[in-house]
C-alpha cells in the first residue's frame, strides 16, 4: 500500500485536501505520513477540528525544498499539539546554548522527565580544575535556570 492509499484509507475526513496540500508542499515518508495521520486523528477526537479546518489555519512559509518543508510542518504540528512542551523545549535549548562549551557536556532528562541534570568536565590538569570552577562561577545563574526548567518539567 502506498502513502496515498494509506492516507485515503485512514478514515479521517478531509484527507483529499491533505493529499493536495502535501503534494504541493511536503515530502511524505511512511513515518511522517503515520505521524501526521495520528496527529489528525487526535486533533479531531480531542478538539473536533478536522483536517480541512486545521490546514486553513496553517501559516507557514515554505521554500522549494520539500524535505525541509516537511520538517517545518512536523515541528508546527508538535507545537500545536503540545504548546507548553514546545515552549519548554525551546527554553531548554536556549539555556543549553548559553552554557555551550566544547569542554563541557550537559545531559538533561529526556522530555524533561526528571529532577536533575549532569555536567561532565574532564579533569586532567590543574588548569582543567580552574576551568571547571570558573565555568560554574561564570554560569551559575544559567545553571540555576536549567535546574528550575528541569524540576518543573519545563
PAVEXMI-877710 format. One record per residue (C-alpha): x, y, z. Coordinates in Angstrom, 1 decimal, decimal comma. Layout:
<pts>
((X; Y; Z))
...
</pts>
This chain:
<pts>
((0,0; 0,0; 0,0))
((1,5; 3,3; -1,0))
((1,3; 6,5; 1,1))
((-1,7; 7,9; -0,9))
((-3,7; 4,8; -0,3))
((-2,7; 4,8; 3,4))
((-4,0; 8,4; 3,7))
((-7,2; 7,8; 1,8))
((-8,0; 4,6; 3,8))
((-7,3; 6,3; 7,2))
((-10,9; 7,0; 7,8))
((-10,1; 10,7; 8,5))
((-12,3; 13,3; 6,9))
((-10,6; 15,8; 4,7))
((-7,7; 13,6; 3,5))
((-8,2; 14,7; -0,1))
((-7,4; 18,2; 0,9))
((-4,4; 16,9; 2,9))
((-3,1; 15,0; -0,1))
((-3,3; 18,1; -2,3))
((-1,6; 20,2; 0,4))
((1,1; 17,5; 0,9))
((1,6; 17,2; -2,8))
((2,2; 20,9; -3,2))
((4,4; 21,4; -0,1))
((5,7; 18,3; 1,5))
((7,8; 15,2; 1,0))
((5,9; 12,4; 2,7))
((7,7; 9,3; 4,0))
((5,9; 6,4; 5,6))
((7,0; 7,6; 9,1))
((5,9; 11,3; 8,5))
((2,6; 10,1; 7,0))
((1,9; 8,0; 10,0))
((2,8; 10,8; 12,4))
((0,6; 13,3; 10,6))
((-2,4; 10,9; 10,4))
((-2,0; 10,2; 14,1))
((-2,0; 13,9; 14,8))
((-5,1; 14,5; 12,7))
((-7,0; 11,6; 14,4))
((-6,1; 13,0; 17,9))
((-7,0; 16,6; 16,9))
((-10,4; 15,5; 15,6))
((-11,1; 13,4; 18,6))
((-9,9; 15,9; 21,2))
((-10,9; 19,2; 19,7))
((-13,3; 18,4; 17,0))
((-11,1; 20,1; 14,4))
((-10,9; 18,3; 11,1))
((-8,1; 18,2; 8,6))
((-9,5; 20,9; 6,3))
((-10,2; 23,4; 9,1))
((-6,7; 22,8; 10,5))
((-5,0; 23,2; 7,2))
((-6,8; 26,5; 6,6))
((-5,2; 27,9; 9,7))
((-1,6; 26,7; 8,9))
((0,5; 29,8; 8,5))
((3,9; 28,6; 7,3))
((6,2; 29,9; 4,6))
((7,6; 27,1; 2,6))
((10,7; 27,0; 0,4))
((11,4; 24,8; -2,6))
((12,9; 22,0; -0,5))
((10,0; 19,7; 0,3))
((12,0; 17,7; 2,9))
((12,8; 20,9; 4,8))
((9,1; 21,9; 4,5))
((8,1; 18,6; 6,0))
((10,4; 19,1; 9,0))
((8,9; 22,6; 9,4))
((5,3; 21,2; 9,2))
((6,0; 18,4; 11,7))
((7,5; 20,9; 14,1))
((4,4; 23,0; 13,6))
((2,2; 20,0; 14,4))
((4,1; 19,3; 17,6))
((3,9; 22,9; 18,7))
((0,2; 22,9; 18,0))
((-0,4; 19,6; 19,9))
((1,8; 20,4; 22,9))
((2,5; 24,2; 23,1))
((3,7; 24,0; 26,7))
((6,2; 21,3; 26,0))
((7,3; 23,1; 22,8))
((7,9; 26,3; 24,8))
((9,8; 24,3; 27,5))
((11,9; 22,5; 25,0))
((12,8; 25,8; 23,2))
((13,7; 27,4; 26,6))
((15,8; 24,4; 27,4))
((17,7; 24,7; 24,0))
((18,2; 28,4; 24,6))
((19,6; 27,8; 28,0))
((21,9; 25,0; 26,9))
((23,2; 27,1; 24,0))
((24,2; 29,8; 26,6))
((26,1; 27,1; 28,5))
((27,7; 25,6; 25,5))
((31,5; 24,9; 25,7))
((33,4; 22,2; 23,9))
((35,0; 21,1; 27,2))
((31,6; 20,6; 28,9))
((28,9; 18,0; 28,3))
((25,5; 18,6; 29,9))
((23,0; 15,7; 29,9))
((19,3; 16,6; 30,6))
((16,5; 14,1; 31,2))
((14,5; 13,1; 28,1))
((11,3; 15,1; 27,7))
((12,2; 17,0; 30,9))
((11,1; 14,0; 32,9))
((13,4; 14,0; 35,9))
((14,8; 16,2; 38,6))
((18,4; 16,5; 37,8))
((21,0; 17,0; 35,0))
((24,6; 16,0; 34,7))
((27,6; 18,1; 33,9))
((30,7; 16,4; 32,7))
((34,0; 18,2; 32,6))
((37,2; 16,1; 32,1))
((39,9; 16,9; 34,5))
((43,5; 16,1; 33,5))
((45,4; 19,1; 34,8))
((45,3; 21,9; 37,3))
((44,2; 24,2; 34,5))
((41,2; 21,9; 34,0))
((40,3; 22,3; 37,7))
((40,5; 26,1; 37,4))
((38,4; 26,0; 34,2))
((35,7; 23,8; 35,9))
((35,5; 26,2; 38,9))
((35,4; 29,3; 36,6))
((32,8; 27,7; 34,4))
((30,4; 27,1; 37,3))
((31,1; 30,5; 38,8))
((30,6; 32,2; 35,4))
((27,4; 30,3; 34,5))
((25,8; 30,0; 37,9))
((22,6; 31,8; 37,0))
((22,1; 29,9; 33,8))
((22,8; 26,6; 35,6))
((20,2; 27,5; 38,2))
((17,7; 28,4; 35,4))
((18,4; 25,0; 33,8))
((17,7; 23,2; 37,1))
((14,5; 25,1; 37,6))
((13,4; 24,2; 34,0))
((14,0; 20,6; 34,6))
((12,5; 20,4; 38,1))
((9,2; 21,9; 36,9))
((9,2; 19,8; 33,8))
((9,7; 22,8; 31,5))
</pts>
